[in-house]
Amino acid sequence: MIHEYDTIASIATPVSNAGIGIIRISGSDSMNIIGNIFRPHNKKWRERDLESYRIYYGNIVDHKDSPEEKIIDECIVLIMKAPHSYTREDVVEIDCHGGVVILKRILDLVIRCGARIAEPGEFTKRAFLNGRIDLSQAEAVMDLIESKNDLARQNSLSQLKGNLSEIIDSIRQDVIYQVARIESALDDPEHYDLTGFGEDLSERCGEWAEELKKLISSYANGRLISEGIRTCIVGKPNAGKSSFLNALLGEERAIVTEIAGTTRDTLEEYITIDGITLHIVDTAGIRDTEDKVESIGVERALHELKRADLILYLMDRSGDISQEDLSIMEEIRDKKKIVLLNKSDLDRKILSIEEIRQYFDDDVPVVPVSAKYREGIDLFHEELKKMMFHGTMDMKDEVVINSERHRNLLEKSLESVYNVDRSIHQGMPEDFYTIDLMDAYENLGKILGEAVEDDLVNEIFARFCTGK
């Protein structure tokens, strides 16, 4: 049976042949375990002499199955005593050579000395349970590890530092203060007067609502930052979609031939351009076809088109606008898009930029490119930056949420704030306000991890990597 306060251990680095590997131990028995298996050089060993925030150099030894000590590896040991550690428990980190056999041998020794294997995310879970970080900060730890670009990294660091928590906590403290004023006045009306309170509270509701709406509206950008912009390359057969994907990637990832309909299925790749991550989906050419396999590819292309955050519409500049082009234009009419006039290297350019613009809104970028010779890619990059995040996004000063859980709780809190304001304007008694005020208070608290169900906590930490 797993207990929350067992001493736990895990390999905290990838298990592979590398220069260094790290084994992390946390719990009340950490010092005793390291005392049994570590022998420092040039120092008479006593477990009680271990000092916090010190690094010791020596050997890991095994004497569990033999009276003689067998050296397993030379290493350095980092000591971090409670409460000044990541988990607020005694923590030991063993930095040894990164061989697979070495790491597993040392971990096995640590387990035999009294620790157990840590569950995924259990070190961070203990940091949360022991009050070192709140739940939103714990979620930011995994977001930081999984960050696909520098914007995502900055956003995760911002939340890990507590920038989101500060905003949420500030609103909650203000809300509970207003509840306390109401309760005090109801309990002791002779000493607490609520004259004019409704007007003051309505003003506070407006301020809370603005803060909450700002956070909620940041979710769209936050999701794009963390997950990548789901980008669908569409066009009729032989427009150069796969060639353009290869040009973006700088490698021959997709099969390219002169035969129309070569691409039969979707092909997905990630690429980061100036801090903006695109989750690119290359699709089959969209056209009417009697080929059963190709028709399945066209159906998937239309499906991906509907899911996409951004459409890259490849048009063959060397040919006329066809019925297939007109059909695609209709499909993408309401989507965010960049039009790419491919094959601009050819002398035969039937389509001009001005002619193409007649089919789209004035703000739709139209970029001439040559996928074959990788020309116009820089222009595409510039248009992409202008379109997404208005060219730049400085995560140092902006709190951006990227969690659907956070968004849902913020929306519930906002609705409760609106309910309070409605009650004020409808002339309801003050004690009615406390119901919705407490709903807002509790939902905001769930973002920080207060009064959340154990199943939810376990689900959040289950997606962590082992050792973190």
C-alpha positions as a Python dict, from the first residue, in 0.01 Angstrom:
ca = {
    (1, 'M'): (0, 0, 0),
    (2, 'I'): (127, 348, -92),
    (3, 'H'): (139, 602, 191),
    (4, 'E'): (180, 975, 135),
    (5, 'Y'): (462, 1007, 386),
    (6, 'D'): (678, 712, 289),
    (7, 'T'): (1032, 798, 188),
    (8, 'I'): (1031, 795, -192),
    (9, 'A'): (1305, 769, -454),
    (10, 'S'): (1332, 786, -830),
    (11, 'I'): (1571, 842, -1116),
    (12, 'A'): (1520, 1210, -1205),
    (13, 'T'): (1707, 1212, -1536),
    (14, 'P'): (1646, 1014, -1857),
    (15, 'V'): (1760, 655, -1818),
    (16, 'S'): (2027, 636, -2086),
    (17, 'N'): (2401, 638, -2123),
    (18, 'A'): (2496, 994, -2034),
    (19, 'G'): (2757, 1193, -1851),
    (20, 'I'): (2549, 1238, -1535),
    (21, 'G'): (2247, 1072, -1383),
    (22, 'I'): (2049, 1193, -1080),
    (23, 'I'): (1862, 989, -821),
    (24, 'R'): (1632, 1187, -593),
    (25, 'I'): (1521, 1078, -243),
    (26, 'S'): (1261, 1257, -29),
    (27, 'G'): (1118, 1176, 313),
    (28, 'S'): (1197, 1140, 678),
    (29, 'D'): (1428, 844, 621),
    (30, 'S'): (1639, 1013, 351),
    (31, 'M'): (1934, 1097, 580),
    (32, 'N'): (1943, 749, 729),
    (33, 'I'): (1942, 591, 381),
    (34, 'I'): (2226, 805, 248),
    (35, 'G'): (2417, 742, 570),
    (36, 'N'): (2402, 370, 499),
    (37, 'I'): (2517, 379, 138),
    (38, 'F'): (2748, 682, 101),
    (39, 'R'): (3111, 715, 207),
    (40, 'P'): (3268, 1060, 161),
    (41, 'H'): (3634, 1100, 72),
    (42, 'N'): (3870, 1248, 331),
    (43, 'K'): (3606, 1269, 600),
    (44, 'K'): (3512, 1054, 895),
    (45, 'W'): (3149, 968, 824),
    (46, 'R'): (2873, 1041, 1069),
    (47, 'E'): (2517, 1084, 953),
    (48, 'R'): (2448, 1364, 1202),
    (49, 'D'): (2732, 1570, 1052),
    (50, 'L'): (2539, 1616, 727),
    (51, 'E'): (2476, 1986, 668),
    (52, 'S'): (2195, 2125, 458),
    (53, 'Y'): (2286, 2290, 127),
    (54, 'R'): (2620, 2111, 116),
    (55, 'I'): (2770, 1892, -155),
    (56, 'Y'): (2974, 1587, -55),
    (57, 'Y'): (3208, 1390, -282),
    (58, 'G'): (3262, 1019, -230),
    (59, 'N'): (3146, 667, -317),
    (60, 'I'): (2815, 483, -314),
    (61, 'V'): (2877, 147, -149),
    (62, 'D'): (2673, -170, -111),
    (63, 'H'): (2709, -381, 201),
    (64, 'K'): (2354, -510, 231),
    (65, 'D'): (2432, -862, 113),
    (66, 'S'): (2795, -883, 219),
    (67, 'P'): (3003, -779, 522),
    (68, 'E'): (3245, -609, 281),
    (69, 'E'): (3154, -280, 122),
    (70, 'K'): (3149, -287, -257),
    (71, 'I'): (3190, 41, -439),
    (72, 'I'): (2916, 91, -698),
    (73, 'D'): (3016, 437, -826),
    (74, 'E'): (3186, 759, -725),
    (75, 'C'): (2946, 1051, -704),
    (76, 'I'): (2851, 1375, -535),
    (77, 'V'): (2563, 1397, -290),
    (78, 'L'): (2349, 1708, -235),
    (79, 'I'): (2180, 1752, 103),
    (80, 'M'): (1865, 1964, 146),
    (81, 'K'): (1704, 1933, 488),
    (82, 'A'): (1340, 2008, 570),
    (83, 'P'): (1171, 2249, 542),
    (84, 'H'): (1410, 2421, 299),
    (85, 'S'): (1376, 2180, 8),
    (86, 'Y'): (1158, 2123, -298),
    (87, 'T'): (918, 1895, -107),
    (88, 'R'): (965, 2057, 238),
    (89, 'E'): (1095, 1717, 348),
    (90, 'D'): (1453, 1597, 384),
    (91, 'V'): (1578, 1561, 27),
    (92, 'V'): (1895, 1395, -102),
    (93, 'E'): (2013, 1396, -461),
    (94, 'I'): (2280, 1155, -578),
    (95, 'D'): (2468, 1276, -887),
    (96, 'C'): (2642, 976, -1034),
    (97, 'H'): (2762, 863, -1376),
    (98, 'G'): (2473, 834, -1619),
    (99, 'G'): (2498, 472, -1724),
    (100, 'V'): (2175, 271, -1724),
    (101, 'V'): (2323, -10, -1514),
    (102, 'I'): (2470, 232, -1259),
    (103, 'L'): (2148, 427, -1211),
    (104, 'K'): (1935, 116, -1168),
    (105, 'R'): (2187, -42, -932),
    (106, 'I'): (2195, 263, -704),
    (107, 'L'): (1816, 303, -711),
    (108, 'D'): (1776, -63, -621),
    (109, 'L'): (2012, -11, -326),
    (110, 'V'): (1814, 292, -206),
    (111, 'I'): (1490, 90, -225),
    (112, 'R'): (1644, -198, -29),
    (113, 'C'): (1746, 51, 240),
    (114, 'G'): (1386, 158, 303),
    (115, 'A'): (1256, 387, 31),
    (116, 'R'): (991, 304, -225),
    (117, 'I'): (965, 397, -593),
    (118, 'A'): (799, 738, -636),
    (119, 'E'): (477, 768, -833),
    (120, 'P'): (474, 1003, -1136),
    (121, 'G'): (480, 1361, -1010),
    (122, 'E'): (496, 1256, -646),
    (123, 'F'): (781, 1492, -553),
    (124, 'T'): (583, 1791, -682),
    (125, 'K'): (265, 1652, -526),
    (126, 'R'): (439, 1653, -189),
    (127, 'A'): (550, 2011, -247),
    (128, 'F'): (180, 2095, -298),
    (129, 'L'): (52, 1889, -4),
    (130, 'N'): (318, 2038, 224),
    (131, 'G'): (220, 2393, 124),
    (132, 'R'): (533, 2500, -62),
    (133, 'I'): (341, 2564, -385),
    (134, 'D'): (-27, 2582, -473),
    (135, 'L'): (-198, 2367, -736),
    (136, 'S'): (-168, 2624, -1015),
    (137, 'Q'): (208, 2643, -954),
    (138, 'A'): (232, 2264, -954),
    (139, 'E'): (58, 2252, -1292),
    (140, 'A'): (304, 2515, -1417),
    (141, 'V'): (593, 2280, -1332),
    (142, 'M'): (472, 2024, -1586),
    (143, 'D'): (389, 2295, -1838),
    (144, 'L'): (746, 2421, -1803),
    (145, 'I'): (887, 2075, -1869),
    (146, 'E'): (661, 2030, -2173),
    (147, 'S'): (708, 2383, -2313),
    (148, 'K'): (753, 2378, -2690),
    (149, 'N'): (885, 2731, -2733),
    (150, 'D'): (1027, 3026, -2542),
    (151, 'L'): (689, 3197, -2498),
    (152, 'A'): (552, 2881, -2335),
    (153, 'R'): (859, 2862, -2112),
    (154, 'Q'): (819, 3225, -2002),
    (155, 'N'): (448, 3178, -1934),
    (156, 'S'): (510, 2865, -1725),
    (157, 'L'): (783, 3042, -1527),
    (158, 'S'): (547, 3333, -1464),
    (159, 'Q'): (284, 3102, -1318),
    (160, 'L'): (546, 2902, -1126),
    (161, 'K'): (663, 3225, -961),
    (162, 'G'): (304, 3278, -846),
    (163, 'N'): (193, 3563, -1073),
    (164, 'L'): (-144, 3397, -1138),
    (165, 'S'): (-176, 3294, -774),
    (166, 'E'): (-125, 3653, -660),
    (167, 'I'): (-412, 3779, -875),
    (168, 'I'): (-646, 3498, -764),
    (169, 'D'): (-551, 3535, -399),
    (170, 'S'): (-598, 3913, -408),
    (171, 'I'): (-954, 3878, -543),
    (172, 'R'): (-1036, 3604, -291),
    (173, 'Q'): (-913, 3812, 3),
    (174, 'D'): (-1128, 4104, -113),
    (175, 'V'): (-1432, 3878, -161),
    (176, 'I'): (-1405, 3719, 183),
    (177, 'Y'): (-1362, 4065, 339),
    (178, 'Q'): (-1695, 4171, 186),
    (179, 'V'): (-1859, 3854, 317),
    (180, 'A'): (-1721, 3928, 664),
    (181, 'R'): (-1867, 4282, 651),
    (182, 'I'): (-2210, 4143, 569),
    (183, 'E'): (-2196, 3872, 837),
    (184, 'S'): (-2076, 4120, 1098),
    (185, 'A'): (-2359, 4362, 1017),
    (186, 'L'): (-2620, 4085, 1034),
    (187, 'D'): (-2486, 3962, 1368),
    (188, 'D'): (-2432, 4305, 1524),
    (189, 'P'): (-2640, 4569, 1339),
    (190, 'E'): (-2592, 4824, 1618),
    (191, 'H'): (-2218, 4852, 1555),
    (192, 'Y'): (-2193, 4773, 1181),
    (193, 'D'): (-2382, 4989, 934),
    (194, 'L'): (-2441, 4872, 574),
    (195, 'T'): (-2565, 5207, 448),
    (196, 'G'): (-2423, 5256, 98),
    (197, 'F'): (-2268, 4910, 107),
    (198, 'G'): (-2452, 4794, -206),
    (199, 'E'): (-2306, 5073, -418),
    (200, 'D'): (-1955, 5004, -288),
    (201, 'L'): (-1991, 4630, -347),
    (202, 'S'): (-2123, 4686, -700),
    (203, 'E'): (-1812, 4887, -777),
    (204, 'R'): (-1594, 4608, -637),
    (205, 'C'): (-1785, 4354, -850),
    (206, 'G'): (-1700, 4558, -1158),
    (207, 'E'): (-1331, 4555, -1069),
    (208, 'W'): (-1331, 4180, -1003),
    (209, 'A'): (-1518, 4116, -1327),
    (210, 'E'): (-1258, 4309, -1528),
    (211, 'E'): (-973, 4108, -1374),
    (212, 'L'): (-1152, 3778, -1434),
    (213, 'K'): (-1249, 3866, -1793),
    (214, 'K'): (-891, 3961, -1869),
    (215, 'L'): (-768, 3621, -1747),
    (216, 'I'): (-1042, 3434, -1932),
    (217, 'S'): (-973, 3619, -2257),
    (218, 'S'): (-603, 3525, -2230),
    (219, 'Y'): (-689, 3155, -2259),
    (220, 'A'): (-703, 3157, -2640),
    (221, 'N'): (-348, 3291, -2664),
    (222, 'G'): (-234, 3071, -2375),
    (223, 'R'): (-355, 2755, -2545),
    (224, 'L'): (-186, 2853, -2870),
    (225, 'I'): (138, 2926, -2684),
    (226, 'S'): (145, 2596, -2495),
    (227, 'E'): (-5, 2355, -2749),
    (228, 'G'): (107, 2523, -3070),
    (229, 'I'): (-112, 2682, -3334),
    (230, 'R'): (-295, 2402, -3512),
    (231, 'T'): (-213, 2491, -3870),
    (232, 'C'): (-365, 2319, -4171),
    (233, 'I'): (-205, 2338, -4515),
    (234, 'V'): (-482, 2313, -4775),
    (235, 'G'): (-511, 2352, -5149),
    (236, 'K'): (-607, 2163, -5461),
    (237, 'P'): (-392, 1869, -5578),
    (238, 'N'): (-41, 1955, -5698),
    (239, 'A'): (-52, 2308, -5557),
    (240, 'G'): (273, 2241, -5369),
    (241, 'K'): (148, 2177, -5014),
    (242, 'S'): (396, 1903, -4931),
    (243, 'S'): (681, 2098, -5093),
    (244, 'F'): (594, 2397, -4877),
    (245, 'L'): (593, 2180, -4564),
    (246, 'N'): (938, 2050, -4658),
    (247, 'A'): (1055, 2409, -4713),
    (248, 'L'): (936, 2510, -4366),
    (249, 'L'): (1099, 2209, -4202),
    (250, 'G'): (1420, 2239, -4402),
    (251, 'E'): (1410, 1868, -4484),
    (252, 'E'): (1236, 1628, -4720),
    (253, 'R'): (972, 1513, -4474),
    (254, 'A'): (677, 1474, -4713),
    (255, 'I'): (678, 1278, -5038),
    (256, 'V'): (666, 1509, -5339),
    (257, 'T'): (595, 1405, -5699),
    (258, 'E'): (444, 1567, -6006),
    (259, 'I'): (148, 1331, -5980),
    (260, 'A'): (-163, 1504, -5848),
    (261, 'G'): (-304, 1330, -5540),
    (262, 'T'): (28, 1196, -5408),
    (263, 'T'): (-64, 1291, -5050),
    (264, 'R'): (-341, 1055, -4937),
    (265, 'D'): (-333, 1102, -4559),
    (266, 'T'): (-256, 1378, -4310),
    (267, 'L'): (103, 1437, -4200),
    (268, 'E'): (169, 1622, -3873),
    (269, 'E'): (484, 1809, -3764),
    (270, 'Y'): (584, 2075, -3510),
    (271, 'I'): (791, 2376, -3609),
    (272, 'T'): (883, 2686, -3408),
    (273, 'I'): (916, 3017, -3591),
    (274, 'D'): (1046, 3312, -3386),
    (275, 'G'): (895, 3171, -3068),
    (276, 'I'): (564, 3075, -3230),
    (277, 'T'): (504, 2698, -3246),
    (278, 'L'): (299, 2566, -3535),
    (279, 'H'): (140, 2223, -3514),
    (280, 'I'): (130, 2175, -3890),
    (281, 'V'): (-101, 1930, -4061),
    (282, 'D'): (-33, 1863, -4429),
    (283, 'T'): (-347, 1734, -4602),
    (284, 'A'): (-452, 1567, -4924),
    (285, 'G'): (-543, 1792, -5216),
    (286, 'I'): (-911, 1887, -5199),
    (287, 'R'): (-1104, 1788, -5511),
    (288, 'D'): (-1386, 1561, -5627),
    (289, 'T'): (-1247, 1216, -5695),
    (290, 'E'): (-1373, 865, -5758),
    (291, 'D'): (-1056, 712, -5612),
    (292, 'K'): (-1176, 553, -5286),
    (293, 'V'): (-845, 598, -5100),
    (294, 'E'): (-797, 956, -5217),
    (295, 'S'): (-1157, 1043, -5123),
    (296, 'I'): (-1086, 932, -4765),
    (297, 'G'): (-784, 1166, -4767),
    (298, 'V'): (-1004, 1453, -4889),
    (299, 'E'): (-1256, 1386, -4609),
    (300, 'R'): (-975, 1397, -4354),
    (301, 'A'): (-845, 1720, -4507),
    (302, 'L'): (-1187, 1883, -4465),
    (303, 'H'): (-1204, 1754, -4107),
    (304, 'E'): (-863, 1902, -4022),
    (305, 'L'): (-960, 2226, -4192),
    (306, 'K'): (-1252, 2269, -3950),
    (307, 'R'): (-1029, 2199, -3647),
    (308, 'A'): (-748, 2435, -3745),
    (309, 'D'): (-660, 2762, -3574),
    (310, 'L'): (-481, 2882, -3887),
    (311, 'I'): (-515, 2791, -4256),
    (312, 'L'): (-224, 2809, -4498),
    (313, 'Y'): (-396, 2813, -4835),
    (314, 'L'): (-158, 2712, -5117),
    (315, 'M'): (-258, 2836, -5463),
    (316, 'D'): (-81, 2748, -5787),
    (317, 'R'): (15, 3084, -5933),
    (318, 'S'): (95, 2929, -6271),
    (319, 'G'): (-266, 2826, -6336),
    (320, 'D'): (-613, 2977, -6346),
    (321, 'I'): (-852, 2984, -6051),
    (322, 'S'): (-1048, 2662, -6077),
    (323, 'Q'): (-1377, 2544, -5934),
    (324, 'E'): (-1172, 2351, -5678),
    (325, 'D'): (-1011, 2679, -5565),
    (326, 'L'): (-1352, 2844, -5534),
    (327, 'S'): (-1481, 2552, -5325),
    (328, 'I'): (-1181, 2575, -5090),
    (329, 'M'): (-1224, 2952, -5058),
    (330, 'E'): (-1580, 2896, -4946),
    (331, 'E'): (-1472, 2635, -4690),
    (332, 'I'): (-1214, 2867, -4533),
    (333, 'R'): (-1412, 3191, -4558),
    (334, 'D'): (-1450, 3237, -4181),
    (335, 'K'): (-1110, 3093, -4081),
    (336, 'K'): (-792, 3281, -3993),
    (337, 'K'): (-569, 3228, -4295),
    (338, 'I'): (-263, 3321, -4497),
    (339, 'V'): (-281, 3281, -4876),
    (340, 'L'): (42, 3156, -5033),
    (341, 'L'): (87, 3202, -5409),
    (342, 'N'): (316, 2913, -5488),
    (343, 'K'): (535, 2854, -5795),
    (344, 'S'): (624, 3223, -5811),
    (345, 'D'): (962, 3120, -5954),
    (346, 'L'): (799, 3024, -6286),
    (347, 'D'): (796, 3270, -6573),
    (348, 'R'): (434, 3177, -6641),
    (349, 'K'): (245, 3366, -6367),
    (350, 'I'): (-123, 3379, -6461),
    (351, 'L'): (-243, 3491, -6117),
    (352, 'S'): (-142, 3830, -5977),
    (353, 'I'): (-154, 3929, -5612),
    (354, 'E'): (-409, 4201, -5692),
    (355, 'E'): (-637, 3951, -5866),
    (356, 'I'): (-622, 3709, -5576),
    (357, 'R'): (-703, 3981, -5321),
    (358, 'Q'): (-1042, 4028, -5488),
    (359, 'Y'): (-1149, 3691, -5347),
    (360, 'F'): (-1056, 3768, -4984),
    (361, 'D'): (-1103, 4034, -4718),
    (362, 'D'): (-855, 4321, -4728),
    (363, 'D'): (-673, 4208, -4412),
    (364, 'V'): (-595, 3855, -4540),
    (365, 'P'): (-218, 3829, -4610),
    (366, 'V'): (-123, 3716, -4962),
    (367, 'V'): (240, 3603, -4989),
    (368, 'P'): (421, 3494, -5310),
    (369, 'V'): (643, 3190, -5246),
    (370, 'S'): (839, 2925, -5426),
    (371, 'A'): (829, 2605, -5224),
    (372, 'K'): (1069, 2439, -5466),
    (373, 'Y'): (1345, 2699, -5414),
    (374, 'R'): (1236, 2797, -5061),
    (375, 'E'): (1179, 3158, -5162),
    (376, 'G'): (934, 3384, -4977),
    (377, 'I'): (964, 3186, -4651),
    (378, 'D'): (1093, 3494, -4466),
    (379, 'L'): (794, 3696, -4589),
    (380, 'F'): (565, 3421, -4463),
    (381, 'H'): (738, 3435, -4123),
    (382, 'E'): (677, 3811, -4100),
    (383, 'E'): (309, 3777, -4187),
    (384, 'L'): (272, 3499, -3933),
    (385, 'K'): (419, 3716, -3657),
    (386, 'K'): (192, 4006, -3749),
    (387, 'M'): (-114, 3782, -3742),
    (388, 'M'): (-45, 3585, -3425),
    (389, 'F'): (-8, 3789, -3106),
    (390, 'H'): (30, 4109, -3311),
    (391, 'G'): (395, 4030, -3374),
    (392, 'T'): (519, 4013, -3016),
    (393, 'M'): (408, 3896, -2675),
    (394, 'D'): (610, 3982, -2364),
    (395, 'M'): (538, 3719, -2100),
    (396, 'K'): (727, 3919, -1836),
    (397, 'D'): (436, 4155, -1774),
    (398, 'E'): (135, 3950, -1879),
    (399, 'V'): (-44, 3668, -1698),
    (400, 'V'): (-179, 3422, -1953),
    (401, 'I'): (-374, 3109, -1859),
    (402, 'N'): (-343, 2794, -2068),
    (403, 'S'): (-544, 2550, -1857),
    (404, 'E'): (-903, 2463, -1946),
    (405, 'R'): (-958, 2379, -1579),
    (406, 'H'): (-856, 2732, -1482),
    (407, 'R'): (-1074, 2886, -1753),
    (408, 'N'): (-1384, 2691, -1642),
    (409, 'L'): (-1338, 2792, -1278),
    (410, 'L'): (-1277, 3155, -1373),
    (411, 'E'): (-1597, 3157, -1582),
    (412, 'K'): (-1795, 3013, -1290),
    (413, 'S'): (-1645, 3278, -1060),
    (414, 'L'): (-1730, 3553, -1307),
    (415, 'E'): (-2091, 3436, -1329),
    (416, 'S'): (-2113, 3444, -947),
    (417, 'V'): (-1980, 3801, -946),
    (418, 'Y'): (-2241, 3898, -1205),
    (419, 'N'): (-2510, 3738, -987),
    (420, 'V'): (-2402, 3949, -691),
    (421, 'D'): (-2422, 4266, -899),
    (422, 'R'): (-2768, 4168, -1028),
    (423, 'S'): (-2890, 4107, -672),
    (424, 'I'): (-2765, 4453, -570),
    (425, 'H'): (-2949, 4625, -855),
    (426, 'Q'): (-3265, 4424, -787),
    (427, 'G'): (-3265, 4548, -427),
    (428, 'M'): (-3218, 4205, -269),
    (429, 'P'): (-3123, 4183, 102),
    (430, 'E'): (-2750, 4178, 178),
    (431, 'D'): (-2753, 3819, 303),
    (432, 'F'): (-2839, 3707, -52),
    (433, 'Y'): (-2505, 3844, -169),
    (434, 'T'): (-2306, 3605, 47),
    (435, 'I'): (-2427, 3295, -143),
    (436, 'D'): (-2277, 3403, -474),
    (437, 'L'): (-1976, 3569, -309),
    (438, 'M'): (-1887, 3239, -143),
    (439, 'D'): (-1937, 3053, -472),
    (440, 'A'): (-1685, 3287, -636),
    (441, 'Y'): (-1448, 3250, -340),
    (442, 'E'): (-1460, 2869, -350),
    (443, 'N'): (-1423, 2836, -727),
    (444, 'L'): (-1120, 3065, -726),
    (445, 'G'): (-982, 2859, -441),
    (446, 'K'): (-1004, 2545, -650),
    (447, 'I'): (-757, 2700, -896),
    (448, 'L'): (-508, 2720, -609),
    (449, 'G'): (-595, 2371, -488),
    (450, 'E'): (-820, 2447, -193),
    (451, 'A'): (-1106, 2204, -134),
    (452, 'V'): (-1036, 2004, -449),
    (453, 'E'): (-1118, 1636, -472),
    (454, 'D'): (-840, 1381, -428),
    (455, 'D'): (-924, 1225, -765),
    (456, 'L'): (-862, 1557, -940),
    (457, 'V'): (-529, 1606, -761),
    (458, 'N'): (-421, 1253, -854),
    (459, 'E'): (-528, 1307, -1215),
    (460, 'I'): (-323, 1628, -1241),
    (461, 'F'): (-6, 1472, -1101),
    (462, 'A'): (-47, 1149, -1298),
    (463, 'R'): (60, 1331, -1617),
    (464, 'F'): (395, 1427, -1459),
    (465, 'C'): (710, 1241, -1545),
    (466, 'T'): (855, 1006, -1283),
    (467, 'G'): (1121, 1179, -1073),
    (468, 'K'): (945, 1517, -1075),
}
